[in-house]
Amino acid sequence: MHDYWIEFSQVALAHLLAVASPGPDFAIVVKQSLTHGRRTAIWTSLGIGVAILLHVTYSLLGLGLLLRSSVLWFSVVKYAGAAYIAWIGVQSLRAKPRRTAEITGAGTALIPKPHGAFATGFLTNALNPKATLFFISLFVLVVSPTTPKLIQAGYGLWMSLATMAWFTFVSVVFAREDVRGKFLRHGHWINRALGVVFLAFALSLALASVR
């Protein structure tokens, strides 16, 4: 059992460093927080956390190694992810100044539904080939093949919950009224800047390699 705790600490540390580093997940949560508020950002965060379980599941089933060894299927995931992130980037670049009604709270029609925000977070993480490679490598290089699948699943559950907790915290910080108030008046410029960031991420994903 002691060995499992050592292994878990290694997994948790590797995941902490990965989830806290800037990437598409962080960018989309910040965008949702500033544009649509805390509730939408939290639903997006939950979607990202659930997507972690997808990566964990195929890693446990050994499908990750198959994906890594197949240039065709890895390319499918890679370009699908790059296209989705690029689409978010283009939408951000097209942001326009908000009307007074939207700034004061009357214009709520454009706020995504919870399932839409959840899907945005889920797809952003699930279609990220770099996340795919991270989890494949984690379960191959850090987790021992002799570790029971149930304990490995526990590692995955922890990473999913930790991801949700981290991005929920990010959501709360960036959705503060004093932060959003300034953003809503000049937010189209920040949205456009985030659009450039998303396009850069998309290019990075498109160039991702299995090595």
Rosetta silent file (secondary structure, phi, psi, omega in degrees, C-alpha in Angstrom):
SEQUENCE: MHDYWIEFSQVALAHLLAVASPGPDFAIVVKQSLTHGRRTAIWTSLGIGVAILLHVTYSLLGLGLLLRSSVLWFSVVKYAGAAYIAWIGVQSLRAKPRRTAEITGAGTALIPKPHGAFATGFLTNALNPKATLFFISLFVLVVSPTTPKLIQAGYGLWMSLATMAWFTFVSVVFAREDVRGKFLRHGHWINRALGVVFLAFALSLALASVR
SCORE:     score description
SCORE:     0.000 S_00000001
   1 L     0.000  -35.544  179.714    0.000    0.000    0.000 S_00000001
   2 H   -61.334  -40.098  179.178    2.910    2.311    0.766 S_00000001
   3 H   -62.383  -35.354  179.574    4.187    1.901   -2.790 S_00000001
   4 H   -66.652  -36.327  178.337    0.782    2.920   -4.127 S_00000001
   5 H   -67.578  -37.495  176.253    0.902    6.140   -2.120 S_00000001
   6 H   -63.929  -45.369  179.504    4.329    6.935   -3.550 S_00000001
   7 H   -63.067  -41.686  179.424    3.037    6.204   -7.039 S_00000001
   8 H   -62.814  -40.579  179.893   -0.069    8.287   -6.419 S_00000001
   9 H   -63.492  -36.035  177.778    2.043   11.246   -5.257 S_00000001
  10 H   -67.614  -43.017  177.733    4.044   11.043   -8.501 S_00000001
  11 H   -62.978  -45.899 -177.462    0.863   10.906  -10.564 S_00000001
  12 H   -63.856  -40.277 -179.937   -0.713   13.776   -8.623 S_00000001
  13 H   -66.726  -44.844  178.832    2.393   15.957   -8.966 S_00000001
  14 H   -60.765  -41.862  179.905    2.703   15.326  -12.714 S_00000001
  15 H   -67.781  -40.164  179.703   -0.987   16.103  -13.171 S_00000001
  16 H   -60.037  -44.927  179.705   -0.778   19.247  -11.032 S_00000001
  17 H   -64.666  -37.016 -178.903    2.051   20.627  -13.141 S_00000001
  18 H   -71.398  -45.303 -174.011    0.171   19.792  -16.339 S_00000001
  19 H   -72.796  -26.881 -178.706   -3.224   21.183  -15.321 S_00000001
  20 H   -84.998  -11.994 -179.170   -1.765   24.421  -13.931 S_00000001
  21 L   -79.390  146.178 -179.602    0.241   25.181  -17.072 S_00000001
  22 L   -60.940  137.185  179.568   -1.336   27.528  -19.652 S_00000001
  23 L  -169.273 -172.813 -179.573   -3.174   25.719  -22.411 S_00000001
  24 H   -58.134  -37.764 -179.909   -6.518   25.503  -24.242 S_00000001
  25 H   -61.398  -48.762 -179.807   -8.353   24.418  -21.067 S_00000001
  26 H   -61.748  -43.835 -177.595   -7.146   27.432  -19.102 S_00000001
  27 H   -63.718  -40.772 -177.444   -7.856   29.792  -21.985 S_00000001
  28 H   -71.039  -34.912  178.348  -11.423   28.563  -22.512 S_00000001
  29 H   -67.874  -42.156  177.237  -12.251   28.813  -18.787 S_00000001
  30 H   -61.764  -44.451  179.193  -10.901   32.367  -18.641 S_00000001
  31 H   -60.368  -46.105 -179.520  -12.886   33.261  -21.759 S_00000001
  32 H   -65.391  -39.078  179.606  -16.097   31.773  -20.353 S_00000001
  33 H   -62.033  -48.625 -176.131  -15.567   33.497  -16.989 S_00000001
  34 H   -73.016  -37.417 -175.282  -15.028   36.937  -18.473 S_00000001
  35 H   -82.759  -43.687 -171.226  -17.617   36.654  -21.239 S_00000001
  36 H  -118.509   -9.417  176.312  -20.465   34.718  -19.599 S_00000001
  37 L   100.780  177.977 -172.174  -19.776   34.679  -15.871 S_00000001
  38 H   -63.071  -44.286 -175.131  -19.063   32.190  -13.110 S_00000001
  39 H   -60.377  -47.197 -179.987  -21.918   29.736  -13.704 S_00000001
  40 H   -64.088  -41.358 -179.342  -21.029   29.132  -17.341 S_00000001
  41 H   -64.941  -37.551  179.410  -17.318   28.859  -16.517 S_00000001
  42 H   -67.577  -41.001  176.297  -17.967   26.299  -13.788 S_00000001
  43 H   -62.411  -37.760  176.187  -20.046   24.140  -16.147 S_00000001
  44 H   -63.374  -40.938  178.680  -17.176   24.387  -18.629 S_00000001
  45 H   -62.875  -39.821  177.886  -14.778   23.308  -15.866 S_00000001
  46 H   -63.948  -38.785  177.891  -16.936   20.285  -15.091 S_00000001
  47 H   -62.609  -40.975  177.774  -16.840   19.314  -18.755 S_00000001
  48 H   -62.558  -43.368 -179.917  -13.044   19.488  -18.744 S_00000001
  49 H   -63.255  -39.713  178.836  -12.917   17.308  -15.633 S_00000001
  50 H   -68.294  -34.185  177.562  -15.191   14.663  -17.138 S_00000001
  51 H   -62.210  -30.139  176.287  -13.047   14.608  -20.295 S_00000001
  52 H   -58.439  -39.118  179.876  -10.138   13.574  -18.050 S_00000001
  53 H   -63.525  -31.944  176.199  -12.084   10.377  -17.306 S_00000001
  54 H   -63.309  -48.602  178.907  -12.224    9.676  -21.049 S_00000001
  55 H   -60.599  -41.992 -179.743   -8.432    9.866  -21.319 S_00000001
  56 H   -63.944  -41.782 -176.903   -8.058    7.693  -18.216 S_00000001
  57 H   -62.090  -49.207 -178.110  -10.512    5.094  -19.524 S_00000001
  58 H   -72.645  -23.599  174.596   -8.799    4.459  -22.838 S_00000001
  59 H   -68.537  -41.737  179.108   -5.409    4.493  -21.096 S_00000001
  60 H   -66.786  -33.750 -178.877   -6.587    1.772  -18.704 S_00000001
  61 L   -82.401   -5.266 -179.645   -8.008   -0.262  -21.585 S_00000001
  62 L    83.632    2.350 -178.662   -4.760   -0.039  -23.519 S_00000001
  63 H   -72.666  -22.552  179.790   -6.401    1.867  -26.358 S_00000001
  64 H   -63.238  -40.054  179.128   -4.064    4.796  -25.790 S_00000001
  65 H   -65.803  -36.275  177.243   -1.057    2.795  -26.954 S_00000001
  66 H   -64.601  -42.650  178.267   -2.985    1.794  -30.069 S_00000001
  67 H   -63.388  -41.258 -178.874   -3.810    5.427  -30.747 S_00000001
  68 H   -66.898  -32.573 -177.290   -0.203    6.433  -30.199 S_00000001
  69 H   -85.905   -9.638 -179.149    1.072    3.754  -32.571 S_00000001
  70 L  -104.106  110.748  178.827   -1.407    4.624  -35.329 S_00000001
  71 H   -61.764  -38.320 -178.274   -0.409    7.659  -37.370 S_00000001
  72 H   -62.601  -53.747 -175.125   -3.840    7.694  -39.009 S_00000001
  73 H   -70.657  -34.801  176.148   -5.945    7.736  -35.850 S_00000001
  74 H   -64.229  -38.375  179.232   -3.609   10.092  -34.031 S_00000001
  75 H   -66.126  -37.347  177.972   -3.829   12.452  -36.991 S_00000001
  76 H   -60.115  -49.165  179.291   -7.642   12.265  -36.901 S_00000001
  77 H   -63.803  -42.742 -176.909   -7.683   13.289  -33.235 S_00000001
  78 H   -61.434  -49.208 -176.101   -4.977   15.892  -33.796 S_00000001
  79 H   -75.659  -30.326  175.014   -6.646   17.678  -36.678 S_00000001
  80 H   -64.810  -43.747  178.032  -10.123   17.436  -35.162 S_00000001
  81 H   -64.674  -43.085  179.436   -8.796   19.075  -32.003 S_00000001
  82 H   -63.083  -40.488 -179.915   -6.899   21.728  -33.928 S_00000001
  83 H   -65.157  -40.715 -179.019   -9.994   22.513  -36.022 S_00000001
  84 H   -66.603  -45.306  179.232  -12.205   22.847  -32.923 S_00000001
  85 H   -64.826  -39.166  178.115   -9.743   25.129  -31.110 S_00000001
  86 H   -63.716  -38.673  178.082   -9.274   27.179  -34.297 S_00000001
  87 H   -61.451  -42.703  176.507  -13.061   27.561  -34.587 S_00000001
  88 H   -61.303  -40.704  179.721  -13.175   28.948  -31.026 S_00000001
  89 H   -62.296  -43.649 -179.942  -10.344   31.297  -31.991 S_00000001
  90 H   -64.269  -42.132  178.312  -12.157   32.592  -35.062 S_00000001
  91 H   -61.080  -38.209  179.248  -15.324   33.175  -33.037 S_00000001
  92 H   -68.443  -38.919  179.258  -13.278   35.145  -30.494 S_00000001
  93 H   -63.525  -26.343 -178.182  -11.643   37.242  -33.209 S_00000001
  94 L   -87.287    6.061 -178.180  -15.107   38.201  -34.437 S_00000001
  95 L   -60.490  140.168 -179.975  -16.118   39.599  -31.030 S_00000001
  96 L  -116.931  158.376  176.143  -17.841   42.978  -31.174 S_00000001
  97 L   -56.171  141.627 -179.123  -18.276   45.696  -28.521 S_00000001
  98 L   -81.890  149.290  175.793  -21.166   44.942  -26.182 S_00000001
  99 L   -77.656  162.361 -178.253  -24.289   47.025  -26.005 S_00000001
 100 H   -57.451  -39.079 -178.819  -25.220   48.806  -22.799 S_00000001
 101 H   -62.277  -36.387  179.643  -27.980   46.295  -22.063 S_00000001
 102 H   -72.161  -35.119 -179.919  -25.499   43.425  -22.148 S_00000001
 103 H   -68.861  -38.804 -177.657  -23.086   45.233  -19.858 S_00000001
 104 H   -82.126   -6.689  175.973  -25.758   45.996  -17.270 S_00000001
 105 L   106.220   -6.589 -178.589  -27.056   42.429  -17.299 S_00000001
 106 L   -75.546  -27.620 -178.041  -30.225   42.790  -19.344 S_00000001
 107 L   -90.903   83.761 -176.126  -28.745   41.046  -22.343 S_00000001
 108 L  -106.959    3.383 -175.103  -28.610   37.430  -21.168 S_00000001
 109 L   -66.247  -26.547 -175.993  -29.833   35.702  -24.314 S_00000001
 110 L   -86.505   -4.009  179.332  -26.304   34.949  -25.465 S_00000001
 111 L   -69.410  126.160 -178.422  -25.316   33.121  -22.259 S_00000001
 112 L   -62.683  149.822  172.593  -24.764   29.426  -23.123 S_00000001
 113 L   -69.429  157.398 -179.685  -26.986   26.780  -21.575 S_00000001
 114 H   -53.832  -42.496 -178.394  -25.288   24.550  -18.957 S_00000001
 115 H   -67.555  -31.320  177.584  -25.112   21.582  -21.335 S_00000001
 116 H   -69.615  -42.550  178.102  -23.560   23.788  -24.000 S_00000001
 117 H   -65.369  -40.594  177.516  -20.916   25.113  -21.609 S_00000001
 118 H   -60.360  -46.422 -179.406  -20.245   21.557  -20.390 S_00000001
 119 H   -63.030  -37.373  178.166  -19.823   20.326  -23.974 S_00000001
 120 H   -60.931  -47.087  178.583  -17.417   23.173  -24.742 S_00000001
 121 H   -64.835  -42.963 -178.725  -15.175   22.195  -21.852 S_00000001
 122 H   -61.362  -49.051 -176.724  -15.436   18.488  -22.626 S_00000001
 123 H   -68.253  -36.402  179.683  -14.554   18.859  -26.312 S_00000001
 124 H   -59.239  -41.583 -179.920  -11.734   21.326  -25.634 S_00000001
 125 H   -82.725  -43.762 -174.825   -9.971   18.762  -23.457 S_00000001
 126 H   -63.551  -33.265 -177.407  -11.068   15.535  -25.158 S_00000001
 127 L   -94.129   12.029  179.095   -9.873   16.685  -28.603 S_00000001
 128 L   -90.273  106.977 -177.796   -6.512   17.929  -27.332 S_00000001
 129 H   -63.444  -24.482  178.273   -3.889   15.449  -28.640 S_00000001
 130 H   -70.877  -33.081  173.844   -1.358   16.781  -26.147 S_00000001
 131 H   -66.883  -39.832  177.455   -3.680   15.724  -23.328 S_00000001
 132 H   -57.818  -49.333 -179.003   -3.948   12.330  -25.020 S_00000001
 133 H   -65.175  -35.195  179.575   -0.158   11.950  -25.106 S_00000001
 134 H   -61.898  -49.071 -176.187    0.150   13.132  -21.498 S_00000001
 135 H   -71.421  -35.040  175.809   -2.185   10.467  -20.130 S_00000001
 136 H   -61.999  -47.904 -179.239   -0.749    7.709  -22.303 S_00000001
 137 H   -64.331  -40.058 -179.127    2.755    8.571  -21.118 S_00000001
 138 H   -59.613  -46.445 -176.312    1.628    8.919  -17.499 S_00000001
 139 H   -78.613  -15.569  177.189    0.092    5.453  -17.371 S_00000001
 140 H   -91.768  -42.884 -171.731    3.024    3.890  -19.217 S_00000001
 141 H   -93.318  -29.723 -174.789    5.983    5.613  -17.545 S_00000001
 142 H  -103.316  -43.234 -176.531    4.732    6.401  -14.023 S_00000001
 143 L   -86.596  127.386  179.889    2.066    3.823  -13.192 S_00000001
 144 L   -70.535  140.540  177.515    3.336    0.285  -12.741 S_00000001
 145 L   -64.261  -16.689  178.826    1.580   -2.393  -14.854 S_00000001
 146 L   -86.155   -9.006  177.082    1.225   -4.423  -11.638 S_00000001
 147 L   -67.339  126.042 -178.676   -0.877   -1.716   -9.984 S_00000001
 148 L   -54.620  144.315 -178.241   -4.471   -3.020   -9.791 S_00000001
 149 H   -58.960  -33.601 -179.516   -6.841   -1.430  -12.300 S_00000001
 150 H   -63.873  -40.405  178.664   -9.127   -0.320   -9.472 S_00000001
 151 H   -70.139  -39.185  176.027   -6.316    1.707   -7.901 S_00000001
 152 H   -61.629  -39.051  176.682   -5.366    3.122  -11.303 S_00000001
 153 H   -63.549  -35.026  175.810   -8.997    4.129  -11.757 S_00000001
 154 H   -62.942  -39.585  174.668   -8.746    5.855   -8.377 S_00000001
 155 H   -57.995  -45.724 -179.157   -5.805    7.850   -9.690 S_00000001
 156 H   -62.056  -41.885  178.991   -7.948    8.851  -12.657 S_00000001
 157 H   -62.809  -41.292  177.390  -10.863    9.878  -10.456 S_00000001
 158 H   -60.196  -46.525 -178.717   -8.542   12.038   -8.378 S_00000001
 159 H   -63.005  -36.586  178.050   -7.167   13.761  -11.476 S_00000001
 160 H   -65.072  -47.654 -179.009  -10.691   14.401  -12.748 S_00000001
 161 H   -67.332  -38.861  178.642  -11.858   15.922   -9.446 S_00000001
 162 H   -64.630  -38.018  177.618   -8.631   17.915   -9.046 S_00000001
 163 H   -63.760  -46.174  177.924   -9.068   19.305  -12.555 S_00000001
 164 H   -59.042  -44.355 -177.827  -12.647   20.343  -11.799 S_00000001
 165 H   -63.992  -43.868 -179.012  -11.541   21.971   -8.530 S_00000001
 166 H   -62.399  -48.558 -176.123   -8.679   23.895  -10.153 S_00000001
 167 H   -75.989  -23.380  171.489  -10.723   25.279  -13.016 S_00000001
 168 H   -65.990  -40.898  175.932  -13.655   26.056  -10.713 S_00000001
 169 H   -61.246  -45.230  177.176  -11.201   28.173   -8.708 S_00000001
 170 H   -59.312  -41.282  179.911  -10.045   29.858  -11.922 S_00000001
 171 H   -59.580  -45.945 -177.928  -13.707   30.463  -12.802 S_00000001
 172 H   -65.124  -41.702 -177.939  -14.419   32.173   -9.498 S_00000001
 173 H   -64.041  -48.355 -174.957  -11.310   34.370   -9.698 S_00000001
 174 H   -81.829  -11.924  178.957  -11.903   35.617  -13.233 S_00000001
 175 L   -95.205    6.195  177.182  -15.674   35.965  -12.800 S_00000001
 176 L   -57.681  143.131 -173.514  -15.348   38.487   -9.960 S_00000001
 177 H   -60.520  -37.846 -179.380  -17.562   41.481  -10.606 S_00000001
 178 H   -67.752  -32.975  178.017  -14.736   44.015  -10.522 S_00000001
 179 H   -73.800  -47.841 -178.416  -12.829   41.977  -13.120 S_00000001
 180 H   -66.570  -34.672 -178.678  -15.834   41.315  -15.347 S_00000001
 181 H   -58.755  -43.972  178.364  -17.086   44.887  -15.088 S_00000001
 182 H   -69.756  -37.869 -178.469  -13.941   46.210  -16.730 S_00000001
 183 H   -64.506  -42.939 -174.294  -13.907   43.353  -19.229 S_00000001
 184 H   -64.643  -23.172  178.761  -17.474   43.862  -20.428 S_00000001
 185 H   -85.060  -28.049 -178.843  -16.687   47.439  -21.425 S_00000001
 186 H  -130.112   19.896 -171.366  -13.513   46.595  -23.320 S_00000001
 187 H   -67.120  -23.807 -178.218  -13.911   42.861  -23.585 S_00000001
 188 H   -63.767  -29.890  177.980  -14.000   42.624  -27.359 S_00000001
 189 H   -72.295  -40.306  177.754  -10.291   43.476  -27.415 S_00000001
 190 H   -66.978  -39.591  177.954   -9.494   40.826  -24.824 S_00000001
 191 H   -60.815  -41.683  179.649  -11.684   38.347  -26.700 S_00000001
 192 H   -66.768  -37.296  176.557   -9.784   39.088  -29.884 S_00000001
 193 H   -63.865  -42.207  176.543   -6.485   38.644  -28.063 S_00000001
 194 H   -64.260  -32.041  176.946   -7.725   35.283  -26.766 S_00000001
 195 H   -60.113  -42.291  176.832   -8.702   34.471  -30.346 S_00000001
 196 H   -62.896  -40.458  178.940   -5.061   34.864  -31.357 S_00000001
 197 H   -62.226  -45.354  179.621   -4.078   32.630  -28.416 S_00000001
 198 H   -62.375  -40.776  178.587   -6.553   29.939  -29.483 S_00000001
 199 H   -65.081  -36.009  176.208   -5.275   30.032  -33.068 S_00000001
 200 H   -65.442  -42.114  176.303   -1.729   29.642  -31.751 S_00000001
 201 H   -61.723  -41.830 -179.601   -2.855   26.648  -29.697 S_00000001
 202 H   -60.727  -42.855  178.304   -4.577   25.205  -32.778 S_00000001
 203 H   -63.772  -41.564  178.839   -1.369   25.505  -34.780 S_00000001
 204 H   -62.386  -41.402  178.859    0.566   23.886  -31.956 S_00000001
 205 H   -66.133  -41.217 -179.280   -1.914   20.987  -31.828 S_00000001
 206 H   -62.802  -28.161 -179.383   -1.791   20.548  -35.603 S_00000001
 207 L   -94.150    1.685 -177.700    1.989   20.220  -35.385 S_00000001
 208 L   -62.322  146.204 -179.680    1.897   17.811  -32.443 S_00000001
 209 L  -125.756  153.158  178.587    3.839   14.596  -32.881 S_00000001
 210 L   -71.225  -12.462  179.387    3.579   11.208  -31.174 S_00000001
 211 L  -106.099    0.000    0.000    7.295   11.534  -30.365 S_00000001
